[in-house]
Amino acid sequence: MSLTDWLPLAAICILGAMSPGPSLAVVLRNTVTAGRSEGVKTALAHGTGVGIYAFAAAAGLAVLVTNTPLLFLVIQWLGAFFLAYLGVRSLTGHTALHESVETETIAHINGLRSGFLTAFLNPKLAIFFAALFSQFVSAEAGLGEKLLMALTAAVIDAGWYLFIALSVSQSRVLNFLRRKSDLLNTAFGLILLFLAVRILVLS
């Protein structure tokens, strides 16, 4: 893949990563609730999930998902239920200033799991990358080119959410957000539930 082909591909991946959605809400929630470490784990795991879909699309596997309505619907509904689960957990797991309560809440945060599943249970990523990569992948594309495209998407996605997690986790910002944790958890929970309902209604 030439540089002139790679640059527009990277630009579209950047815009896609920066688009607000459930991924941003999950990264913010995990960072605010459990700190920088879990935020970083969420970002890296999300990038891994994105990379898997990107490679599947580049390798032609995404066609199976997009052309099989039942499989697509199952994955889509699993994703909606997962977002709803995260939303309910956020609404019912408010943090408090008391250290023991905060520690208990943090213990339930698993950035690697939530970050990966937020990406992996989003079948629209398959459609996005299938549409995007169809403009760049040729029939003669080798494994190296497909890996480059997948790594581009994964690294850009993980890099963006790492930036979000590291920015939010600065001590002053994080301390302020933790003082407002109940309000933020409610907002994050409602956003995630709204997104889950929207997926179910539109699917």
TAFENBEL-V791230 format. One record per residue. RES is the residue in three letters. SS is DSSP state (helix for helix, strand for strand, loop for the rest). PHI is phi in whole degrees, -180 to 180 (NA if undefined). OMEGA is omega in degrees with one decimal (* if undefined). Layout:
res/ss/phi/omega
RES/SS/PHI/OMEGA
RES/SS/PHI/OMEGA
//
This chain:
res/ss/phi/omega
MET/loop/NA/-179.0
SER/loop/-78/179.7
LEU/helix/-63/179.6
THR/helix/-67/174.9
ASP/helix/-82/-175.6
TRP/helix/-72/-175.6
LEU/helix/-60/177.1
PRO/helix/-65/176.4
LEU/helix/-61/179.7
ALA/helix/-64/-179.0
ALA/helix/-62/179.5
ILE/helix/-67/177.4
CYS/helix/-63/178.3
ILE/helix/-63/179.9
LEU/helix/-64/178.4
GLY/helix/-65/179.9
ALA/helix/-66/-176.6
MET/helix/-80/-180.0
SER/loop/-68/-179.7
PRO/loop/-63/179.5
GLY/loop/-178/-178.1
PRO/helix/-61/-179.3
SER/helix/-62/179.0
LEU/helix/-62/-179.9
ALA/helix/-62/-179.0
VAL/helix/-68/179.0
VAL/helix/-63/179.3
LEU/helix/-64/-177.9
ARG/helix/-62/-177.9
ASN/helix/-65/179.8
THR/helix/-69/-178.7
VAL/helix/-67/-175.1
THR/helix/-77/-171.4
ALA/helix/-115/175.3
GLY/loop/98/-173.3
ARG/helix/-58/-174.9
SER/helix/-58/-179.7
GLU/helix/-70/175.9
GLY/helix/-63/178.2
VAL/helix/-65/178.4
LYS/helix/-61/179.1
THR/helix/-61/-179.3
ALA/helix/-63/-178.5
LEU/helix/-66/179.8
ALA/helix/-67/178.2
HIS/helix/-64/177.2
GLY/helix/-61/177.3
THR/helix/-64/177.6
GLY/helix/-61/177.0
VAL/helix/-63/-180.0
GLY/helix/-61/178.6
ILE/helix/-64/177.8
TYR/helix/-63/-179.2
ALA/helix/-63/179.6
PHE/helix/-68/177.3
ALA/helix/-60/179.3
ALA/helix/-67/-179.1
ALA/helix/-64/-178.5
ALA/loop/-88/177.7
GLY/loop/92/-178.3
LEU/loop/-74/-179.5
ALA/helix/-63/178.2
VAL/helix/-60/179.3
LEU/helix/-62/-179.2
VAL/helix/-69/-174.9
THR/helix/-71/-178.8
ASN/loop/-98/177.8
THR/loop/-118/-173.0
PRO/helix/-54/-177.5
LEU/helix/-65/178.2
LEU/helix/-62/178.3
PHE/helix/-60/-178.5
LEU/helix/-64/179.0
VAL/helix/-61/179.7
ILE/helix/-64/-179.9
GLN/helix/-62/180.0
TRP/helix/-69/174.8
LEU/helix/-59/177.9
GLY/helix/-63/179.5
ALA/helix/-64/179.5
PHE/helix/-66/177.3
PHE/helix/-66/177.3
LEU/helix/-64/178.0
ALA/helix/-63/177.3
TYR/helix/-60/178.4
LEU/helix/-63/179.9
GLY/helix/-66/178.4
VAL/helix/-64/178.4
ARG/helix/-61/179.7
SER/helix/-68/-179.0
LEU/helix/-72/-175.9
THR/helix/-99/-177.1
GLY/loop/-112/-178.7
HIS/loop/-58/176.1
THR/loop/-83/176.6
ALA/loop/-126/-179.6
LEU/loop/-75/-179.8
HIS/loop/-69/-171.7
GLU/helix/-60/-175.9
SER/helix/-67/178.7
VAL/helix/-68/-180.0
GLU/helix/-64/179.3
THR/helix/-63/179.4
GLU/helix/-64/179.2
THR/helix/-66/-179.1
ILE/helix/-60/-177.8
ALA/helix/-63/-178.5
HIS/loop/-91/-179.8
ILE/loop/-88/175.4
ASN/loop/-126/-175.1
GLY/helix/-62/-179.3
LEU/helix/-63/-177.9
ARG/helix/-69/-175.7
SER/helix/-68/179.0
GLY/helix/-65/-178.7
PHE/helix/-67/-176.1
LEU/helix/-69/177.3
THR/helix/-60/177.5
ALA/helix/-80/-171.4
PHE/helix/-69/179.5
LEU/loop/-93/176.2
ASN/loop/-116/-175.1
PRO/loop/-65/178.2
LYS/helix/-65/174.5
LEU/helix/-63/178.3
ALA/helix/-63/179.4
ILE/helix/-66/-179.0
PHE/helix/-59/-177.0
PHE/helix/-73/175.9
ALA/helix/-63/179.0
ALA/helix/-69/-177.2
LEU/helix/-68/-173.9
PHE/helix/-71/178.0
SER/loop/-63/179.0
GLN/loop/-84/-173.1
PHE/loop/-125/-176.7
VAL/loop/-85/175.0
SER/loop/-104/-179.6
ALA/loop/-64/-178.5
GLU/loop/-93/-176.9
ALA/loop/-61/180.0
GLY/loop/-89/-178.7
LEU/helix/-62/-179.1
GLY/helix/-61/179.5
GLU/helix/-67/178.6
LYS/helix/-65/177.4
LEU/helix/-64/178.9
LEU/helix/-61/179.7
MET/helix/-65/179.4
ALA/helix/-67/179.5
LEU/helix/-66/177.3
THR/helix/-59/179.8
ALA/helix/-64/-176.6
ALA/helix/-67/-177.2
VAL/helix/-67/178.7
ILE/helix/-64/180.0
ASP/helix/-63/-179.9
ALA/helix/-63/-179.8
GLY/helix/-63/179.5
TRP/helix/-65/-177.9
TYR/helix/-75/170.0
LEU/helix/-64/177.6
PHE/helix/-60/178.5
ILE/helix/-63/-176.8
ALA/helix/-64/-178.4
LEU/helix/-69/178.9
SER/helix/-69/-178.1
VAL/helix/-69/-173.8
SER/loop/-85/172.6
GLN/loop/-59/-168.7
SER/helix/-53/-177.7
ARG/helix/-65/-179.3
VAL/helix/-65/-176.9
LEU/helix/-65/178.6
ASN/helix/-63/177.8
PHE/helix/-65/-178.2
LEU/helix/-66/179.0
ARG/helix/-68/176.5
ARG/helix/-67/178.7
LYS/loop/-103/-171.0
SER/helix/-62/-179.6
ASP/helix/-62/179.7
LEU/helix/-65/-178.6
LEU/helix/-68/178.2
ASN/helix/-61/177.6
THR/helix/-63/-179.9
ALA/helix/-63/179.7
PHE/helix/-62/-179.8
GLY/helix/-61/179.9
LEU/helix/-65/178.3
ILE/helix/-63/-179.1
LEU/helix/-65/178.0
LEU/helix/-65/177.9
PHE/helix/-61/179.6
LEU/helix/-64/179.5
ALA/helix/-64/179.6
VAL/helix/-63/-179.8
ARG/helix/-61/178.5
ILE/helix/-63/-177.9
LEU/helix/-67/-178.4
VAL/helix/-70/-175.8
LEU/helix/-84/-177.0
SER/loop/-78/*
//
